[in-house]
Amino acid sequence: MRKLTAFLLDHRRGTIWTILLIALLSACLIPFVNINYDLAEYLPPESGSRQALELLQDTFGYEGFALLMAEDIAINEALVLKQQLEQIDGISSVMWLDDVADLNQPLSQIDATLQESYYQDGCALYTLNFAEDDYSLRTGDALVAARELAAEYNPALYGTAEESRNTRSQVMAEFVNIMLVIVPACLLILVLISTSWFEPLLYIFVICIAVVINMGTNILFDSVSFIIFSMGAAIQLAVSMDYSLFLTHRFEEERAAGHDLRSAVIEATRKTFPAIASSAMTTVAGFGALAFMQYGIGRDIGLVLAKGVLLSFLSVLLFLPPLLYRCHRLVERSRHRTLLHVSARMGRWLTAPRYLFLILMLLIVVPCYFGQLNTDFLYGDSSGSSSSGQIAAERARIGEHFALNDQVVLMVPDGDVAAEKALADALAESPYIDSIQALVTLVDPTIPRSMLPESVLENFVADGWGRFILNVNTIEESAAMYDCVEFIKEQTANYYAEYYLVGKAVSIVDIRDSVQADLRLIMGLSMGAVAVIIFLTFRSLIMPVLLIAVIQSAVYINMAVPYFLGQPLVFIGYLVVSSLQLGATIDYAILLASRYVEARASLQPRQAAAEAVHRAGLSVITSGLILAVAGFAEAELSSMGAISTIGLLIGRGALLSMGLVLLALPALFTLCDTLIRWLSLRSGIPARERRLRAGHRRRAGHAARRGLPPGGPGLESDQG
């Protein structure tokens, strides 16, 4: 490390400009990164939804759809608007009342139930069918054009296509707004704990360079989810800010010890490399575990964040040393007194009631562990939309006049008309299914299909498959939605051995089944990987148990809060934040444990715990506050439900981990001090005490042979 840092300093100008050029090129690539808004795309290839979607695309094509309501519109105006909507590029067809009833007769003579589905209270409800799927840019443009065309009728839109378009338009704007809050907030925190006004700018600049490179290099992936695109930068900034702090603080210590500028930078980089590497590896381990999920979004999120942490690690090691060397005069000229610090008295005060804190943690964690096991989860695309804002408002407006529906497409082998008719009748009995569009429901089943027009057949029969379009009223993810899908599967299985289902409700059920299988695997992998890193850091068998127990307790408390509040939790948020909280905040525990080990070499357990809090407290508080600010900023500023929920979990989790590390972990150290001393496999406190005790025994034996007292010469100096 010393030779590499020396080389970077000798070529500092070239190093700085090379890294800045890489960042500039990466920034230019960011607009070309493909962002995916369809969570069903991450289902395993063998899942029913993925197979059904591929078959549907190959046979009938997969069209998106949306509902558009026009208010205060007469029948004749509604007909004209329908014709205009059909001319929009990207809209393949528009379904309205004139498709199912003769409008030449008075409205009073049209079946009331039929009419209520398309026109009532002066409002017309159209079903827009698109030429491409819900997530297509062409579909989004068609929705914008439809809204503009119906502007005089105060239009309201509903459907996955509109949610996707709205999310797409908000992602970049919200990303900018969130970063404009997080960066100044982090600067403020860093100013409070630093000794120079200029140092925080270096911290932020170095990590932001890594963030930009990470976002640009995401072009290496086929796509990244809108979730990680929206919040990946904030998470990377928050979890890796410590690296800059570690190196800069060590640099100041080396300067204070009398080293010249060059040697101080080199020694600081060399000495902080193990600490930074250990911190980065625990975070990467937490994120890397997500890559083993069957549900592909875990791999998407895990790889992007792990890459970001590694880039931050490299940025600090390669970019910060030359910058420190170049900017040291600005740092020196802007010195000020530390505005925030943790005094030795505060360390003693926080550790005085340590066993009380430990008992309180246990009393809280036990019910929280069982509470988080019973939390209600959300699994689907609906978790990506907000319960407030324009989308929710327009959906509520439509719901005031019409029953809202989503579509489920059922594909069965073609040829058995009797089975199709019986299945249609059985499905019609479900309270979850409002209507069924199929050949046997739209055309008299007794008419030979060879006599039907091709324009009719092609919509429902192709390549040996028949298509049913089911309009279901379970638009919100709920137990009713799960029951609806199970009912369709059970009824269809009575008539067909092979069938396929496509739709948002079906995808949600498949996502649920997929991610539930991932839970134990991911938690086991992340805890196992972190435990190995802690073991290698301390060479202790007990340290991994103590540190993971404290952070995992914070995770359980964090995840149990929605249960006790009676709120559902986005499951992908549960998985991501569990791994993130363990991988990122375990650093707080590692830092405190390192300080305890150092202090225990010369102090008793209680004093060592107080000294550890004194020496590590400020770093833990700084890291915790930065991560909490990033999380709460996401929660408050994002209108997308999944991102807002994940942000809230991150912010709350950071504060819980910070609190338990500072309040409960010192008690565990003093309580388990004997185990810590004897279950160590390296030099340090346990080995030192073994050597001292072995020395005592040797000297006692020598003294006995010479007839001297047991505490002979030399023992006192060894103890000192």
Protein Blocks (a to p, Z undefined) as FASTA:
>chain_A
ZZmmmmmmmmmmmmmmmmmmmmmmmmmmmmmpccdfbfklmpcfkbmklmmmmmmmmmno
padddddddehiafklmmmmmmmmmmpghiabdcdfklmccfkbcfklpcfklmmmmggg
hiacdddddfbdfkbmklmmmmmmmmmmmmmnopadedjklmmmmmmmmmmmmmmmmmmm
mmmmmmmmmmmmmcbfklmmmmmmmmmmmmmmmmmmmmmpmbdcfklmmmmmmmmmmmmm
mmmmmmmmmmmmmmmnopafklmmmmmmmmmmmmmmmmmmmmmmmmmmmmmpfblmlmmm
mmmmmmmmmmmmmmmmmmmmmmmmmmmmmmmmmgccdfbdcdfklmmmmmmmmmmmmmmm
mmmmmmmmmmmmmpccdfbfmlmpcfedjklmmmmmmmmmmccdddddddddehilmlmm
mmmmmmmmpmkbmbdcdfklmpcfklcfklpcfklmmmmggghiacdddddfblbgcfkl
mmmmmmmmmmmmmmocbdcdedjklmmmmmmmmmmmmmmmmmmmmmmmmmmmmmmmnopa
klmmmmmmmmmmmmmmmmmmmmmnopacdfklmmmmmmmmmmmmmmmmmmmmmmmmmmmm
mpcfklmmmmmmmmmmmmmmmmmmmmmmmmmmmmmmpcbfklmmmmmmmmmmmmmmmmmm
mmmmmmmmmmmmmmmmmmccbecjklmmmmmmmmmmmmmmmmmmnopafklghjlmmmZZ
